[in-house]
Amino acid sequence: MYRCKNGTFRALIQDRTAYNHIAKFLNSRINRRIKSLGDRNPEKWISLLKGWMLEQGITIVKEKKSVYGTVSYGEAVTILYFRNVLKFLGPEDLRDEIEKDVWELKNLDIKIRSNPIYNVKTLDFRKIYQPDIREECKKAVYMNLQYEAIGTVQGELTIMRIFSEYLQKEYSKIKSCSEIDREVLEEFLIHLSTKDTSHSANSSYVISLRRQLETIGKIYSYERLEHLFINTDIPPEVNAEFRVYSDDEMKRLNAEITQMDVQIARCLLIHQMLGTRISDTLTLRPDCLTRENGQDMIEIYQVKTKRYKKPISKELAKLLQSSIEYTQEKFGDTEYIFVNEKEPDRPMQYMAIKTKVMSMIQEKQLKDDHGELFGFGTHMFRHYYGVKLTEMHLDDWTIARLLGHKRLNNVQHYRKMSNQRMADETREVRQRMSDIIYMSLARWGEEYEQIRQDD
């Protein structure tokens, strides 16, 4: 048994197979002139472990199947655990957090603007390969974290990693952002726009790159970076297709959702009935229910904007009350109704819900009206809610208020998707077209009379 600091390898390696592999590997190495794990640097140890695993016929890669059915490959569990052991045994890093290549957000001396339904704990700079650019990027990220949400900063860091990888391959002599000129930028934007990946040059990526480079330019007085971009570099936004579930699709989805874990099922049904953003549903508070003039009301704390109240049905109020009682009985007093079971002081995490729903869709082979497996986006429930409000002939202000919108702009999308609205607006035209067709059929003979009768 190899002891380390306050415990054993067994405490660090919870997978028994991985533990046995690592123990056998160390037994085969420690006695060969190597007295301790400190006799090699971590990456050398990882390389030795991979070589030993291959000799033993043990796979060094692990196949990972996503909730969408796609397959990717990563390091085997044994290697991942061994990395944790080496990290635990390594010397304590006493540098300031911003000097490290992986930041623990909780250790930064600034307030992080984050959405509690997403579990972001670190920022990783290791894949920015040029040391000088990495340091420049750290300074810019630290500055932007003070004014921007963590999600926005993550986008900036992502595009800087992509840019760094490109520079490493195509401009290996560039070591600092001060060396980036217009020609380099143009070639990268062309590369980005033709790259067959999800990182195509959409406007958000280009805007993030511009913001990051301009921040670096201001911090380090690299004047060139502040004038590097021109307006035509930013591609026009592609309007996303505004999709909505049909009534039949909703029935099929909900029939299976109600068979899931009871609190997740309640959460998704309440989300549909409220028509809120998923962040607003997951951060509902136990004291959100009130009653005013005989009407059940709910108070919603919007992560993106503000708090507001709206009326709800008795059935929805009962469902919410059941959810509140479930959480109180299981976890006691909590800040949120729907909590992360491992960390009850935090709300349920969006990705955890999405993973469970997508797994259910895969397992049940649940298909949409086009015969394709369902995708999953909680915004689709919100769209469905908005469309149904338009079919009730409510005015735009009322719809916007029920949906928690500040402005009326988005209401037009719900109206356009409404089947009832489409039917109302096209009824006269459709009737005129039918009359024309009937007049034509009348001249063509008796064999077409059946069409008229079936219509």
KAJO-V407599 format. One record per pair of residues at least 12 apart in sequence whose ideal C-beta (glycine too) atoms are under 7 Angstrom apart, sorted by the first residue. I is the first residue (numbers start at 1). J is the second residue. D is the distance in Angstrom with one decimal. If there is no record, write none. Layout:
I;J;D / I;J;D
//
This chain:
2;26;6.3 / 4;88;6.4 / 4;89;5.3 / 5;88;7.0 / 9;22;6.7 / 9;85;6.1 / 12;84;5.9 / 12;85;5.4 / 12;88;6.0 / 13;81;4.6 / 13;85;6.9 / 15;77;5.6 / 15;81;6.4 / 18;77;5.1 / 18;78;4.3 / 18;81;4.6 / 21;58;6.4 / 21;78;4.6 / 22;78;6.3 / 22;81;6.7 / 22;82;5.5 / 25;49;5.6 / 25;52;4.9 / 28;52;6.6 / 29;48;6.5 / 37;86;6.8 / 37;89;5.6 / 42;86;4.4 / 42;90;6.9 / 45;86;6.0 / 46;79;6.5 / 46;82;6.8 / 46;83;6.7 / 49;79;6.4 / 49;82;5.6 / 50;79;6.8 / 53;78;6.8 / 59;76;5.9 / 60;75;7.0 / 60;76;5.3 / 60;79;6.4 / 61;73;4.9 / 61;74;6.9 / 61;75;6.8 / 61;76;6.1 / 62;74;5.5 / 62;75;6.7 / 62;76;4.9 / 62;77;6.3 / 67;354;7.0 / 67;355;5.1 / 67;358;3.3 / 67;359;5.8 / 67;362;7.0 / 68;358;6.7 / 69;362;6.4 / 98;138;6.0 / 98;142;5.4 / 101;125;5.0 / 101;126;4.9 / 102;122;5.6 / 102;124;5.1 / 102;126;6.7 / 103;122;6.1 / 103;123;4.5 / 104;121;6.7 / 104;122;5.9 / 105;120;6.8 / 105;121;5.9 / 105;122;6.5 / 105;123;6.8 / 110;145;6.0 / 110;146;5.4 / 112;145;6.6 / 112;150;5.5 / 113;148;7.0 / 113;149;4.5 / 113;150;6.3 / 114;149;6.9 / 114;150;4.5 / 115;151;6.8 / 115;279;5.6 / 115;303;5.4 / 116;283;6.2 / 116;346;6.2 / 116;347;5.3 / 117;278;6.9 / 117;279;5.2 / 117;282;4.6 / 117;283;6.9 / 117;347;5.5 / 117;349;6.0 / 117;350;4.6 / 118;349;6.9 / 118;350;6.3 / 119;349;5.3 / 120;150;5.3 / 120;154;7.0 / 123;141;6.6 / 123;157;6.2 / 125;137;6.4 / 125;138;6.0 / 127;161;4.6 / 127;164;6.8 / 128;160;5.9 / 128;161;6.0 / 128;164;4.4 / 129;164;5.2 / 129;165;7.0 / 129;168;4.8 / 130;164;6.2 / 130;167;6.7 / 130;174;7.0 / 130;175;5.4 / 132;175;4.9 / 132;176;4.3 / 133;164;6.2 / 133;176;6.2 / 133;177;5.7 / 136;176;6.8 / 136;177;5.2 / 136;216;4.9 / 136;220;6.4 / 137;160;5.3 / 137;212;7.0 / 139;219;5.2 / 140;212;5.6 / 140;215;4.0 / 140;216;4.8 / 140;219;6.3 / 141;153;5.9 / 141;156;6.9 / 141;157;6.2 / 143;215;6.0 / 143;219;6.7 / 144;156;6.6 / 144;215;6.1 / 155;204;6.6 / 155;208;4.7 / 156;208;4.5 / 156;211;6.1 / 156;212;4.5 / 159;205;5.0 / 159;208;4.8 / 159;209;4.6 / 160;212;5.7 / 162;199;5.6 / 163;188;6.3 / 163;209;6.3 / 166;188;5.4 / 166;191;6.1 / 171;184;6.0 / 177;213;6.4 / 177;216;5.0 / 177;222;6.2 / 177;225;6.2 / 178;220;7.0 / 178;222;4.7 / 180;225;6.9 / 181;224;6.7 / 182;228;6.3 / 185;228;5.7 / 189;201;5.8 / 189;206;6.9 / 189;233;6.1 / 192;205;7.0 / 201;235;5.9 / 202;235;6.5 / 203;234;5.1 / 203;235;5.4 / 203;237;5.3 / 206;233;6.0 / 206;234;5.0 / 206;235;6.8 / 207;234;6.2 / 210;229;4.8 / 213;225;4.8 / 213;228;6.3 / 214;226;5.5 / 242;383;6.9 / 242;413;4.7 / 242;417;6.1 / 243;380;6.6 / 243;383;6.9 / 244;380;6.6 / 244;383;4.2 / 244;384;5.3 / 244;387;5.3 / 244;417;4.9 / 245;380;5.5 / 245;384;5.0 / 246;369;5.6 / 248;369;6.4 / 249;368;5.5 / 249;369;5.9 / 250;384;6.3 / 252;366;6.3 / 253;374;6.7 / 256;360;5.8 / 256;364;5.6 / 256;366;6.0 / 260;356;6.7 / 260;360;6.3 / 263;323;6.6 / 263;326;5.9 / 263;338;6.6 / 264;353;6.3 / 264;356;6.3 / 266;319;6.1 / 266;322;6.8 / 266;323;4.8 / 267;281;6.6 / 267;338;4.9 / 267;348;6.7 / 269;319;6.7 / 270;316;6.8 / 270;319;5.9 / 270;320;6.2 / 270;323;6.9 / 271;378;6.3 / 271;381;5.8 / 272;381;4.5 / 272;385;6.7 / 273;316;4.9 / 275;382;5.5 / 275;385;3.1 / 275;386;6.6 / 275;402;6.5 / 275;403;5.6 / 276;300;6.1 / 276;404;6.4 / 277;304;7.0 / 277;382;6.7 / 278;350;5.8 / 278;378;4.0 / 279;303;4.3 / 280;300;5.2 / 280;302;5.4 / 280;303;6.5 / 280;404;6.9 / 282;338;5.5 / 282;347;4.5 / 282;348;5.3 / 282;350;6.8 / 283;301;5.8 / 283;303;6.2 / 283;336;5.9 / 283;347;5.4 / 284;336;6.7 / 284;337;4.8 / 284;338;6.9 / 285;301;6.6 / 285;335;6.8 / 285;336;6.6 / 285;337;6.9 / 286;324;5.1 / 286;334;6.9 / 286;337;5.7 / 289;317;6.1 / 289;320;5.9 / 289;321;6.7 / 295;311;5.1 / 296;311;6.8 / 296;312;5.2 / 296;314;6.1 / 296;317;4.1 / 297;309;5.2 / 297;310;7.0 / 297;311;5.7 / 297;312;6.9 / 298;310;6.3 / 298;312;5.1 / 300;404;6.5 / 302;404;5.8 / 305;406;6.2 / 308;404;6.0 / 310;402;5.7 / 323;337;5.3 / 323;338;6.9 / 324;337;5.5 / 327;339;5.9 / 331;344;4.3 / 354;376;5.9 / 357;376;5.0 / 358;376;5.4 / 361;373;6.0 / 361;374;4.9 / 361;376;6.7 / 383;417;6.9 / 386;399;6.6 / 386;403;5.9 / 386;414;3.6 / 387;414;5.1 / 387;417;5.0 / 387;418;5.1 / 389;402;6.3 / 389;414;6.8 / 390;414;5.0 / 390;415;4.8 / 390;418;4.4 / 390;421;6.0 / 391;418;5.3 / 391;420;4.2 / 396;408;4.8 / 396;411;4.6 / 399;411;5.1 / 399;414;6.8 / 438;452;6.2
//
